[in-house]
Amino acid sequence: MPLKRSPKGASKKTRQRVGSANISEMHKGPQYRKVMRKYGKARAHRMAIAAGLSAARSGRRRGRKKK
């Protein structure tokens, strides 16, 4: 299942809920198991958090300012 993005203009609580759901989703996937076998549980956990929060933030990107 693909990771979710936070909608633009979402409240902090909604963003936290989406990020948490993404982290839970990452812990169930094959990538987590592969990293866990290769590098250990702590590093795999950090990877899951980073990927989950990054995906949640990607929907909130704003355009670059013009100079």
Secondary structure, 3 states (H helix, E strand, C coil): CCCCCCCCCCCHHHHHHHHHHHHHHHHHCHHHHHHHHHHCHHHHHHHHHHHHHHHHHHCCCCCCCCC
